[in-house]
Amino acid sequence: SKLDQLISLSEASEITNISSDHLRRLAEQGKLDAKKIGRNWVTTREAIEDYLKKRNPPGRPKKA
């Protein structure tokens, strides 16, 4: 079931090396597909992978 696929943002943080606070802000802004259950935010590995594919690469923007 879908519930089996849920991971906490702290678990997602370990996978992505992005702080759980930053992941929470992304979730609040709708940039990361996540849900709040009680006080805790949860997401899926699939949502994390989608976010990582869509985001701009880290580092300085390339010069034109």
Stockholm file with secondary structure:
# STOCKHOLM 1.0

chainA/1-64         SKLDQLISLSEASEITNISSDHLRRLAEQGKLDAKKIGRNWVTTREAIEDYLKKRNPPGRPKKA
#=GR chainA/1-64 SS CGGGGEEEHHHHHHHHTCCHHHHHHHHHTTSSCEEEETTEEEEEHHHHHHHHHHSCCSSSCCCC
#=GC SS_cons        CGGGGEEEHHHHHHHHTCCHHHHHHHHHTTSSCEEEETTEEEEEHHHHHHHHHHSCCSSSCCCC
//
